[in-house]
Amino acid sequence: MPVDIRTRKLAQLAVRYSVFVKPGERVIISGGSEAIPFLVELYKEIILQKAHPIVRVGLPDVSDFFYKYATQEQIERFPDEWMDTVKKADKYIGIVSDLNTRELTNANPKKISSRQKIVHPISTYICNEKDRIRRCTIAYPVVALAQEAEMSLTDYENFVYSACLQDWKKLGKQIDKIKTLFERGKNVHLVGEGVDLKFSIKGKNAVADKGEENMPGGEVFMAPVRESLNGWIRFEYPAIESGKEVTDIFLRFENGKVVDMSASKNEDFLREMLNTDENASYVGEFGIGCNPKINKFTKNLLFDEKINGTIHLALGQAYRDNGGGNDSAIHWDIVKDMHKSKIILDGKIVQEDGKWKIRGINL
């Protein structure tokens, strides 16, 4: 079957740019069976770089079965074999695709939460141990994700490849300017339609995502000072986790912690997520979308958190790159539209109605 040349280019971008595979390295490529055409191109590219591919293909339609029939012992068993494989690898490329985005809609949220706690050390290792393993989470267009985005597969393919296959050096210079701005800042105030929230970022590291850890890239993210959040925020976009869609999320913070919450759909799941552990009700990340090729909400976080003119907060874990400060079994990003709001940094409006007010930033 003919291969879309863009798929091959995306594989080359992931291997040569995002994780810059070197000869002799062991590279995990992990994805579902629906992503096999992309896995094949990644495999070939890794071979061409004189490295060693380690292939992990997820089986279709087994997650729901697991949460329905797995015993408590099975849910609580840590996958040592997979952890050992990860620790022996030098690079990790994880593919975002799906056959059924709602497979876990009716699964028990307590079982999902329990399992997340068990496997949490694996994702923490992949995300935080950059001196041992480099990782990239990368998109691949499939029918299920096109349906979620309310697009034809052709339109969705064009959307995905446009967001990924662009000049990352040029865009990266713009994103670096935003990173520098916030790394020098101390206090953030989000104010406008659906938000009045203040917090500190003093002493925290801002990170520019230029397509090296996520593809597509296109955000600047940092960890707020844990106890500094005060105010409230309402999210227009739904948050989706484990196949469950939580809509109209409202959160009120006092000294960093969520003290009041509501949602019009799946509020019980939101509550369960906040109760995952003692740090799940604190914010581990404040991010700003900066990808000019992403201007539509698609219910795929890898794209949605990069929408130009949005911000996102992540409940739970703070990444080590940002200075840490909050360890949790969850890291749940929720996206907010800022096209009728302002981002104020140290008393100065730096973004208004989704447009930057800083010289040299033109996204």
N, C-alpha and C positions, 0 to 999 in steps of 0.2 A: 504494500500500500504506500502511495507517495507520501512523503513527509513534508509538512508545511515548512518552508525554509526559515520562517520566523521561529519555529520550535528549535531548530538547530542553532540559530543565532542566540536564542535565550539560553540554551545549554552552554554555549561557548561563553556567554556573559557570566553565567553563574560560576563556571569552573575557572575561567581565566581572570575575572575581575572580582567577583563577590568573595570567593574564598581562596583565590589565587593558588590553585593546586600546583604542587611541586613534584618533581620526579621522586618516586619511592614512597610517597605518602599514601596512607590508608584513608579512603574517602567513603563514608556512608552516604548512600542515596536512598531515601525513604519516601514512599508514597503509596497510594492506593492502586488497585488494579486498573482503574480508569485512566491512570496517568502513565501506563506502560509505554506509549510512544515517546513520552518525554524522558522516562527512565532510560530507555534505550539510547537516546541521543546523549544523555548525561554519561552513561556507561562508555560510549564510544569516545567521547571527548576526554574522559579521565584516562582511558587507555592511551589516547594520543599524547597526553601529557606525561606518559610513562609512570603513572601512578596506579594504585590498586583499588578498584571499586568494590565496595561491600554493599550488596543489594538487599533491601528489606521492602517487601511488598505486602501491604495490608489486605486481608481477606474482606470481601464485601459481605454486608448483612450479618455480621457477627456481634457487633457491639450491643445491640438491643437484646439479643439472645443471652449475652453474657450477664447483663444487669438483671434479667428476668430469672435466670437459672443458676448463676454462680453462687456457691456457698459463701458463708462469711469467711471461711478459711481461704477460698480462692480469691475473694475480693481483697483480703488483707495480705496476700502473699506478694512480697517484693520480687520483681523480675530480675534476679541476679544475673542471669545469662545475658540479658540485653544490656544491663549496666556494664558488665565486663566487656562487651563488644564496643560500647561507646567509649570506654576508657582507653581502649587500644587504638582508637581511631584518631587521625590528625585533623580531619575535616568532616563536616556534617552538612548535607543539603537535604532539607525537608520540603516536600512538595505539598502545597495546599490544593486539594481537589476533593471531589465528593461524588458519590452515586446517589445519595439521599441525605440532604441536609437536615431533614427532620427525623432521622432514624431514632433519636433518643428523646423525642418529644414526650413520650409517655413513660420513660424510665424513671425509676425512683431517685429523686434528687439527693437523698441521704446516701444512697449507694454510690452515686457519682461523686459526691463530695468525699466520701470515705476513700474511694479509689484514687482520687486526685492527691490526697494526703500521702498515700503509699508511694505513688510514682513520682511525687514532687522532686525528690533528690536527683532524678535523671534529667528533668528539664532544667533544674537549677545548675547542674554541672555543665550542660550544653550551653546555657546562656551566659554563665558567669566565669567559666574557666578558660578564658581566651588565650592564656599562655600555654594551654594544653590542647585545646580544640577550637577551631574556627567554624562558625556555622552560618548558614544562610537559609532563611525560609523563603520559598519562591512560589509564585503563582503558576498555575497551568489551567487553561480554559477548558471546561467540560460542560455538558448539558445541564447538570443539576445547578451549577453556579450561575449559568446563563439564565435559568428559570428564576432563581432567587433575585437576580438583577433586573428581571423583566425585560430581557433582551433576547433576540434570536442568537443562536450560537455564533453565526458569522459576525454580528455586531459585537458580541461579547469578546470574541477572539481579537477583533480590531481594538477594542477597549484595553484588553490585557496587554497586548503587544505594544500598543502606543505608550502605555504607562511605564513599561519596562525598557523597551528598546529606544532609549533617548540618550542625549549627550550628558552623561553623568558628571563629567569634569566641569562642564559649564554650569549645570544646575547645582553641583556641589559647592561652587564658589558662593552662590547666593545663599545656600543653606548654612554655610560656614559663617557668613556675616550675621545671620540670625542667632546662631549658636553663641558667637562671641558677645553679642548684645545681652543675652540672658545670663551668660556665665559671669558677666560683670555686674549683673543686677542683684537686688536684694528682696524686693517686695513686689508681688503680683496682685493686681485687682482685676477680676473679670466682672464686668458690669454691663447690663443691658437687658434685652428681652430674655427672660427665663434664667437670669443669673445675677447674683450679687455675692461674690466669693473672694475672700482675701487669704493670702498665704505667703510664707517666706520661702525663698530659694537660696538664701544666703549660705555661702560655703558649699553649695551643691554643684556637681559637675553637669554641665549640659553636654548632650551628645548629638551629633549631626548624623542622621541616617541618610547616607548617600548611595544606597543600594548595595552596601557591603554585607549587612546582616539581614536585610529584608529586600526582596525584589518583587514589586517595586519598592524603592526607598522613597524618601521625601518627607521627612519630619525632623523636628528638633524636640528632644525629650529630656526631662530632668526629674529628680525626685524632690517634692516639696519637703520642707522640714516637717517631721512627722506630726507634731502637735500644733502646727501653726494654722491649719485651715479653720476658718470661721465664716459662716454664711450659708448660702444655699444655692442649689443649681437644679434645673429641670432639663432633661435631655429629650429633644424632639425625635432623635433617631432611636430605634429599638436597639437593645443590646442582646446579642445572641451567644449562647454558650451551651455546648452539649445538645444542640438541636432545639433548645428552648428559647423562645423569643419573649423578652421582657420589654414592655412598652410603657412610655410616659413615666420614666423613672424620675422620682424626686428624691433628693438627698439634702439633709441639713446637717451641718458640721458644727461641733463645738470643740475647740482645742484639738482639732485633728480627727476626731472620731465621729462617725455617723450616729447621730442621736435621734433622727427621725427619717423615715423612708416610706415611699409608697410607689405603686405601679398599677396601671390599669389592667395589665395582663401578666400572669405568672408572678404575682407579688410574693407568693410562698417560696418560689425558687430564688428570688432576690434575697429574701430573708435568710434562706438556707445558705446562700453564698456568703452573706455577711457574717454568718455564724460559723463558717468553716473552721476558723481558729481565732485566737484573741487579736490578731493583727489584720484580719480580713476586712474590718470595718474602718481601716485607715487607708489613706491614698499613698500608693507607691510610685506613681508616675503622673506627671503633667506633660502632655505632648501637644505640639502644634503642627497641623498639616501643612505641607509646603510643596506638594507635587502639582504643577500646573496642568498636567494631563489628566488629573483625576478631579472631576467636578460633579460626580453623580454617586449617590449612596446605593451600594449594591448588596448590602447585607453580608459582605465579606470583609472582615476587619483588616486584613492585609492591605486592602485598598482604602477602606473607609476612614481609617485613622490618618491617612495621607491626604484627604480631600483638602484642597486649597480653601482657606477661610473657615477652618474648623479647629477645635481643640479636643482633646480627650483626657479623661482621668482614668487611671487604672486603680481599682481597689486591690489591696493586697501587696504583693512582693515589690520591693524597690530593688532595681538592678544594682549590682556592685559597681558598674561603670558610672552610675549616678551618685555614688557615695553611700549606697545602701540606706540603712536606717529603719527598714521595716521588712521583716521576714514572714512570709506567709505561704501557704500551699496554693493560693490562687494569685493570679495576675489577670484581672478582668477589665479590659479597656471598654469605656463607654464614650461615644462620640457626641459632641455638641456643635451645632451650627452657630457660627459667630457673625453671620452677615447682618445681624441687627444688634450687635454688641461691640464692646471695646475690650482690648487688652491694654492695661495700664501697668507700666513698669517703673517703679520708683517715682510715681506721680506724673509720668509722661505717657501720653497716648502713643503706643507704638504700632497698634493695629486698630482700625475702625471699620466696621461693616465689612470685614474680611479683607481689607486692603491695608498694606503696610504703609506706614507714615515715616519710614526711615530711608534716608538717602542711600542709594545704591542697591536697594532691595526692590526688585521689580518682578513679581511672580504673577 
